[in-house]
């Protein structure tokens, strides 16, 4: 068994996938639907793929339609992230995750953030309130 | 979160599958933000975007049999009646998409207002009233100017609130979260509604929090307040602000700050506003191809102002003035539309610059007074030079910006 951390459920579900981390806010509008690549000019993870990954990021940004619409387009190509781990949730992001049925959690000990790195396999179990680094 | 019997019954499907689905989403949002209960609303506004994701969600609610208990007003898409009259480049797919949006929201029982400034005339809350407004310009206006209470709803969550008639109680609905924590000293000369656009774009300088503005004029027009809120929420996701001596929850600085010390103070000068506009504007050789106003929608008064300035003249480039259907009808009735049309300007209801009806302007440069108008359509390939309204009118008459 890997290292387990408690978390707070935002959107239900459970998924295990490879991690991609960023320190910058995310607008799913700016991710390319065809392959799930971050396409925002000057973004820290520009050019990287978030499709089918556990995305660890600080929070969302942008107007009241950009998250759900962005995720919807990713979903058309099967390229949504598998799960979301966020620090500062806002209603636009939260509604987007719940409606598009992506597990999302927050409120995890800083030790998790210090330990986890790109490429780690992580389980996000929103229903049972934990994340686990495999 | 504790639900009342009625709310629990709704969640359990006793009010139909659509209401249960909407309630489930709202309970999820409420639990995310530690809301203790749901509270009733009488008013909502949905920032429908006429985009694929929004339409998918609206049609999903329709298929589940949802009906709005509180009929929300809605944001613009584009006006079918207007644009279908020989407008260039409109595809069958675009027309079908707008028809589907129209049908879905009609079936849900929304007020088909197609206007992004409901807080000016058609959907105005009372002081202290709890409501659910999406559309970036709306929460700042509703919370700050009217002293009503809304969170920064997403288009989807506001539609859910219309369906259930409730919102989870958290954030800006609670007294303790409505106090300012940043003081912004405005030393800039706020001479027209345009300067409020620029002041609202100072999010980076103001920082995260709830700003309290001091030093603004005694009289501030609805147009200026509309611009201010739209840009504040674009540049910094602010759902509320205070203007000392002007907005209802800020009779004085101490009250606006809730008796606490601000976490920081900033000063905004003329230079800040000018530097922003210069950096933001897509400056070129001075030639412009069109003028666009109405992001957010222009008021009847602004349409009349433009008409007064171009009456009897001929514009060098096309001008598009986007307004509510109410303003468009008044303009028609009053002869303002004729004056505008004779000079070469169009006044268009129900429509937004960030919609797929402006294909013929791709690659061209327009002039506008709204940074938000320039910001979103850029991804569609439209370029914009930024000037104040008088500068824009002058540019439309000569075909060149100064």
HADDOCK unambig.tbl for C-alpha pairs under 7 A between the chains (distance, minus, plus):
assign (segid A and resid 10 and name CA) (segid B and resid 28 and name CA) 6.63 0.50 0.50
assign (segid A and resid 10 and name CA) (segid B and resid 32 and name CA) 5.09 0.50 0.50
assign (segid A and resid 11 and name CA) (segid B and resid 28 and name CA) 6.85 0.50 0.50
assign (segid A and resid 62 and name CA) (segid B and resid 234 and name CA) 6.95 0.50 0.50
assign (segid A and resid 63 and name CA) (segid B and resid 136 and name CA) 5.99 0.50 0.50
assign (segid A and resid 63 and name CA) (segid B and resid 234 and name CA) 6.91 0.50 0.50
assign (segid A and resid 64 and name CA) (segid B and resid 134 and name CA) 6.29 0.50 0.50
assign (segid A and resid 64 and name CA) (segid B and resid 135 and name CA) 5.97 0.50 0.50
assign (segid A and resid 64 and name CA) (segid B and resid 136 and name CA) 6.60 0.50 0.50
assign (segid A and resid 64 and name CA) (segid B and resid 153 and name CA) 6.89 0.50 0.50
assign (segid A and resid 64 and name CA) (segid B and resid 154 and name CA) 4.38 0.50 0.50
assign (segid A and resid 64 and name CA) (segid B and resid 155 and name CA) 5.57 0.50 0.50
assign (segid A and resid 65 and name CA) (segid B and resid 154 and name CA) 6.27 0.50 0.50
assign (segid A and resid 65 and name CA) (segid B and resid 155 and name CA) 5.86 0.50 0.50
assign (segid A and resid 68 and name CA) (segid B and resid 53 and name CA) 6.41 0.50 0.50
assign (segid A and resid 69 and name CA) (segid B and resid 52 and name CA) 6.81 0.50 0.50
assign (segid A and resid 69 and name CA) (segid B and resid 53 and name CA) 4.18 0.50 0.50
assign (segid A and resid 69 and name CA) (segid B and resid 54 and name CA) 6.32 0.50 0.50
assign (segid A and resid 72 and name CA) (segid B and resid 53 and name CA) 5.30 0.50 0.50
assign (segid A and resid 91 and name CA) (segid B and resid 29 and name CA) 6.85 0.50 0.50
assign (segid A and resid 91 and name CA) (segid B and resid 152 and name CA) 6.82 0.50 0.50
assign (segid A and resid 91 and name CA) (segid B and resid 153 and name CA) 6.02 0.50 0.50
assign (segid A and resid 91 and name CA) (segid B and resid 154 and name CA) 6.32 0.50 0.50
assign (segid A and resid 92 and name CA) (segid B and resid 153 and name CA) 6.48 0.50 0.50
assign (segid A and resid 92 and name CA) (segid B and resid 154 and name CA) 4.60 0.50 0.50
assign (segid A and resid 94 and name CA) (segid B and resid 29 and name CA) 6.35 0.50 0.50
assign (segid A and resid 95 and name CA) (segid B and resid 25 and name CA) 6.92 0.50 0.50
assign (segid A and resid 95 and name CA) (segid B and resid 29 and name CA) 6.67 0.50 0.50
assign (segid A and resid 95 and name CA) (segid B and resid 156 and name CA) 6.92 0.50 0.50
assign (segid A and resid 95 and name CA) (segid B and resid 157 and name CA) 6.26 0.50 0.50
assign (segid A and resid 98 and name CA) (segid B and resid 25 and name CA) 6.41 0.50 0.50
assign (segid A and resid 99 and name CA) (segid B and resid 25 and name CA) 6.97 0.50 0.50
